Amino acid sequence: MALLSHRLWMERYGGDAGVVGRDILLDGVKYRAIGVMPPGFAFPRGSDIWLPMAFSPADWARRATHYLHVFARLRPGVEIADAQRDMSAIAAQLRSEHPDTNDRVGATVVGIREQLLGKLDLAMRVLAGGVAIVLLICCANIAGLLLARAAGRRRELAVRAALGAGRWALIRQSFAESLIIAGAGGGLGVLLAAYGIRPLSALVPLALQGWAQPHIDARLLLFAAAAAILSAVIFGALPAASMARADLALVLNQGGRAAIGGANRLRSGLVVGEVALAVVLCTAAGLMLKTVLALVQADLGFEPAHVMTLRTSLPGSAASRYQTYEARANFYEDVLRRVEAIPGVAAAGYTTFLPLTNRGGTSGFVVEDAPRPAPGQEPDANHRVVSPGYFRAVGMRLVAGRYFDPRDTRDSQPVAMINQASGREFWPGRNPVGRRFRLDGGNPEDKQPWLTVVGIVADVKQMGVDIAGRAENYYPVTQPYGAFGYFTPRDLAVRVKGEPLGYASALRRAVWEVDPNQPVADVQPLTDLVNKELSTQRVQLWLLGAFAGLALLLAAVGLYGLLAHMVAQRTRDIGVRMALGASRPQVLRGVLWQGFQLVGMGLAAGMLGAALLTRVMQKLLYDVKPSDPATLAVVALTLAAVAAAACYVPASRAARIDPMEALRAD
């Protein structure tokens, strides 16, 4: 029986409903297609066909083999903690019944959301915080504009009050105007989102692709409406409060110049808040930039440039022609011979798993002359079976000894290679080259031969770009001792001259010349694997950078608007000062000083907020601290420069005021 993905059903069978109930051929074995999964379902990631799992008696007897992922749906009312207690009890029982194989084996229950998203969940929260900060800055700017508008309309409002308009009627008017502005902005935002949602699909992190594509639905529209109403309340509250506190009789008596200072103090506070929020967002973007740069420059332990990769998973069914080691070895040898004959190919090699494609794949082993470990405490390392040319193909650096070579045949001395982490962990203070170990599958009767370590290679970032390489042992595909079951090589790496994708057709032909029925999958440059590993961090950088740039622009606009309004209100005051002898540079410095005071307070508050809030990003950062001094310094200098530019225009306008025209204007 087999289940098909909706994508495969559409692409391979044209959406023909008649495929259900028909037989399909997989690895030479017939399976009955019994159904098609809904669109978007591809779990685990990239799956197109699901088959029922079956185990042989030999499989059930391998208690030391742990390679399966188990998924279970909890009963209603059962929490993760409850399931964890049950699984821990089962693991404890297995440890007591089988101490030789289960002493170090436990069970951890993880929610599917945490399993799929991991750090991405935190990243989404950080990005949501960035959106909220930009929204708050926008609200502060609108509130500032409405405060300025209210200050200019104080005499009008006072006249309305004198003619019988109640104070609450005036406040409701302010909120109504705010709601109209927010509604228009929210509607325009939804319209822009409808047209811009397709490009956003490219920004969906790899872990979410296939089942979390962005689209507009009723929930999004409700959220947009709620955000618009909340925004109206936020930026309408301050003008309304300003009206409520105003002494309208005094406004009438003083010609509308009363209480101007109070409104400007409110606007000044808003600008300080905008600058502080911009500092927090720019700091987060700066830390993410340093993280991405550190990850890009990290030593991977291999050189992905100019390497083409593909996958040829040999079928393991009973009908497969590759049931024996000899058949598999002949396949690898024939394919490699044809691939190495392609013009432009510098090196080629097979491996069990390419770097960054499998976080596990381990096996236990026994180190010769080492103290006998306690049951269940045997050494354990990543298990990789490779052909002799693999190390040169992916650019792995030899640290000591030699690579595998043609001397390592089935009839020669059994050999292995290790990485530096394996040497440090299992042969501390000794040179591992020339020393021996043997594989241990947990079955005392299954005695494997001793393998001699002939070389040490540099650690490879196998578990992730931001995770140090763990202990890893390599076994030659030309010897049968390590190439069994789950560890049968499947991935081919080819170092080429020029653009790797240009060799895709030639590599496929080389495989099909050996076996026309062998599927060839995942044909891609090795750099694509690295880029996919960094895709989430790059998306975070792009979005946080965009938010930070927008926040910086909005804060500058708010500062400019405040100073321009203050200059316009104080035109007569500035004219009097200049008539009494104040020079233009003095006026310029005075206005600039007012702006710099606000910026200074905003920077101080923002630095404090950034020091506290960016600690939330700790798990998202690599090789950089949340309180990185260089990032904070660059953010402060950038904001100061932008603020100086925003302050200079209204300050220079104030310095150009003609005293006589200013005095005649009132």
Secondary structure as GFF3:
##gff-version 3
##sequence-region A 1 666
A	DSSP	beta_strand	2	4	.	.	.	ID=ss1
A	DSSP	alpha_helix	6	13	.	.	.	ID=ss2
A	DSSP	three_ten_helix	17	19	.	.	.	ID=ss3
A	DSSP	beta_strand	23	26	.	.	.	ID=ss4
A	DSSP	beta_strand	29	36	.	.	.	ID=ss5
A	DSSP	beta_strand	49	50	.	.	.	ID=ss6
A	DSSP	alpha_helix	57	61	.	.	.	ID=ss7
A	DSSP	alpha_helix	80	97	.	.	.	ID=ss8
A	DSSP	alpha_helix	99	102	.	.	.	ID=ss9
A	DSSP	alpha_helix	112	117	.	.	.	ID=ss10
A	DSSP	alpha_helix	119	152	.	.	.	ID=ss11
A	DSSP	alpha_helix	154	162	.	.	.	ID=ss12
A	DSSP	alpha_helix	167	200	.	.	.	ID=ss13
A	DSSP	three_ten_helix	201	203	.	.	.	ID=ss14
A	DSSP	three_ten_helix	206	208	.	.	.	ID=ss15
A	DSSP	alpha_helix	218	245	.	.	.	ID=ss16
A	DSSP	alpha_helix	248	253	.	.	.	ID=ss17
A	DSSP	alpha_helix	260	297	.	.	.	ID=ss18
A	DSSP	beta_strand	307	311	.	.	.	ID=ss19
A	DSSP	alpha_helix	325	340	.	.	.	ID=ss20
A	DSSP	beta_strand	345	351	.	.	.	ID=ss21
A	DSSP	beta_strand	362	367	.	.	.	ID=ss22
A	DSSP	beta_strand	380	386	.	.	.	ID=ss23
A	DSSP	alpha_helix	390	394	.	.	.	ID=ss24
A	DSSP	beta_strand	398	401	.	.	.	ID=ss25
A	DSSP	beta_strand	415	419	.	.	.	ID=ss26
A	DSSP	alpha_helix	420	426	.	.	.	ID=ss27
A	DSSP	beta_strand	436	439	.	.	.	ID=ss28
A	DSSP	beta_strand	451	457	.	.	.	ID=ss29
A	DSSP	beta_strand	472	476	.	.	.	ID=ss30
A	DSSP	three_ten_helix	485	487	.	.	.	ID=ss31
A	DSSP	beta_strand	491	496	.	.	.	ID=ss32
A	DSSP	three_ten_helix	500	503	.	.	.	ID=ss33
A	DSSP	alpha_helix	504	514	.	.	.	ID=ss34
A	DSSP	beta_strand	521	525	.	.	.	ID=ss35
A	DSSP	alpha_helix	526	569	.	.	.	ID=ss36
A	DSSP	alpha_helix	571	579	.	.	.	ID=ss37
A	DSSP	alpha_helix	584	613	.	.	.	ID=ss38
A	DSSP	three_ten_helix	614	620	.	.	.	ID=ss39
A	DSSP	alpha_helix	629	655	.	.	.	ID=ss40
A	DSSP	alpha_helix	659	664	.	.	.	ID=ss41
###
